Amino acid sequence: MRIVLMGAPGSGKGTQSQRLVERFGIPQISTGDLLRSAVARGTEFGVRAKAAMDAGHLVVDEIVLGIFRERLAERDTERGFILDGFPRNFAQAGALTTLLTGIGKPLDAVVLFEVDYAEIVKRISGRRSCQKCGRVFNIHTAPAGTAPHCDVCDDKPLLVQRADDEEATVRRRLEVYEQQTRPLADYYAAQGLLRTIDANASVDEVTRRLITLLESLPAQRPLRNAS
């Protein structure tokens, strides 16, 4: 099973990716994790990526794709993989298609998580986190009467909102997604790869819908629990 999970920031891709990893024993591959790993290991592309980041530049697609190629050559990807957060634009999508075709690992599907943007803004802007232990709290889903303090740490520090979670920042991120990434739905639909899932539901319900969708893919072998 080789899939891309696609959707706006806050649509639940990361959470669902981890559930698929646990269920099917295939790796989740994200750009950020790949870059950090390649830099830490000092690979050829990792060295080039570090030089770009140290100079304050964006890491060019050539380097990112080189790191992807290295990662996809590892044994744990033989049964499949989940791409999360990549591709983000048409140039990356085209280059990824060429790469995967060249190594004989074409995608089985691209799953688009559809969530109402107003709900996304509410989800993300309601996040608060503990700077001490990292616990995440949401003011919209916490039990009534719960104070915005960490109940894990002994000194009960006040939970804070990250700059990335501020409403104005979330709206800007959604605008970028709508302009650059959302149009990839048409690109993958033209290839017969696009599947859409309504992610306006609880985490467990979205997982159920996602598993049902993946198990119904044409020419897809029955998926088995990794355990």
N, C-alpha and C positions, 0 to 999 in steps of 0.2 A: 504494500500500500504506500504509494508515493503521492502526497497531497500538499497543497498550499492552503493555509487558513488565511482568509482575507476579510478585513472589516475595519471599521473606524476605530480610533483609540477608545478604549473602554467598552468595546463590544463583547469582550469575554474570550478572545482568542487565546490568550496566555493560559487562563484557567482550564479551558477545554483541551488545549495542547497537552498539559500535564496529565489530565485524565486519560487521554489517548495513550500517552507514554506508559502509564501504569497498567492500562488494560491490555495493550497489544505488544509492549516491549520493543517499540521502535523509537528512535531518538527524535527529540524536538531540536530543530536547528534554527537558531536565530542569529541575525547579523551581529548584534552586540556581543553575544557570547562567543561567537566565532572569532571576532576581532580580538577580544581580550585574551582568548586562549592562544591564538597565533602569535600575538605580541609576547605573551608570557613564555611561550616555548621557543621563541626566536627563529621561527621558520622564515623562509625567503620572503614570503608575502607579509608575514608578521613584522619583519624588520622594515619593509617598505611602508606598511600601514603606520607603524610607530613614528617613522620619520615625518609622515604627512600630518599626523595628529600633533606631534611636538611643534611643528611649524604653524599650527593653527589652521590647517587646511582640511577640507573634506577628503575622506578616503575614496579615491576614484573607483568606478565600477570594475575596472580591470583587476584591481587588487582584491576587491570583495569577491569577485567571481573566481579568482585564483584560489582564495581561501576556501570557497565552497567546493571547488574541485578536489582540493586536498582532503576536506572533511568527508566528501561522498565516496572517497576511495577506502575509507575505513570499514572494517568488517561489520560493525553494528548497523550499517545502512543497507545490508544485503536484503533484509526483509522489508525494507521501506524506510520512510522518513516523513517528518512533518516540518514544513517550512513555515515559519511565523515571522512576519514583518518584512518579508522580501518575496517578490519584487515590489517596489513602490512606484514605479513609473514604466512607461512603454519601453524605454531603452533597456532597463533592467529585465523586463519581461522577455523581450526578444533575445537578449543575451543568455538568459537562463534557459530558454527553450533550446537554443543552439547547444549549450553546454550539456544539458540532460540528454538530448538526442545523441550527441557525440559519444557519451559514455554508456549509452544503452540503458538509461534510467529515466524514461519519459514519465511525465506526471499521469496519475490515474484520474485525478480530479482537483478542482479548485473550489473550495467551499467558501461562499460569501456569507458572512454573518450580518444580517440586516437588523439594525436596532434604531429606533426613533432617536434622532439627535437630541431632542429635549430630554429624553431619558438618560442619554449618555452624559450630557452636561450635569444633570442632577447626580448621577452616579459618581462622577469623578470629582466634581466640586464639593461633594459632601465628604470626601475622604479626609481623615485626620490620622496622623501617625505619631508614634512615640519615638523621639530622637534617641532614646536610651536603648530600648529593646527591639524597636522596629515594628511593633504591633500596629496594625491598621484598623481604624475604627471609622464607621460611616454614620454621620449624624441623622441620616434619613432612615436607617434600618435598625439602629440601636434600640433596645427596649426602652419604653417610656420611663422617664425619670433618671436615666443613666447620665451621669456627669461626664463631661469630655475629658476624663483623666484616665491614664493607663492603670488598669486594675491588675496588671502583672507585676510591675515594678513596685517594690516596697514603699518608695517615697511618693507614689502616685503622681508622677509628673504630668503636666498639662500636655494634651495632644495638640499638634500643630499642623497647619496646612502647608504642603509643599508648594513652591512657586508654580510648578508644572500643573498643579491641580486647581489653580485659581480659575474662576469662570471665564475671564477674558482670554486666558492662555488656552483653555480647552476649546473655546470657540475658534481661535486662530488655527489650532491643530486640526479641527474638523474642516475648516475651509481648505487647508492644504490637502487633506485627504480627498475632499470632494473634487478638487481641481486636478490632482496628480494621480491618485491611486484608484479611486472609485471607477474611472473610465476603463480600467483594466478588465472590468466585468465583461465588456463587449468583446475585448480581445480574446478572452478565454471562452466566451460563449461561442464565438466563431469557430473555435477548435473543438467544440462539443465537450469541453471539460467543466464548464461552470455548473455548480449546484448551489442553490440558495437555501438558507435556513433562517427561520424566524427566531431571532435570539432575544425577543421581548418576552422573556420567561425566566423562571427560576434557574439556577445553575444546574440542578438535577434534571429538570425538564429539557433544557438545551442539550445536555449530555445524551439523554434518551433520543432526542430527535437526530442528533449528530450520528450516533451509533447506527440507528435505523437507516439513515441516508447512506452511510459508508457501506453497510452490508448489502445495499441494493444496487451498488455500482455494477454496470455491465461488465461481464468477463472478469469479475472480481472473485477471487477464491474466497471461500468462507473465512471470515476473520475469527481467530481464536484468541481467547484470553491467554496472556503471556504466562499466567500462573498455571 
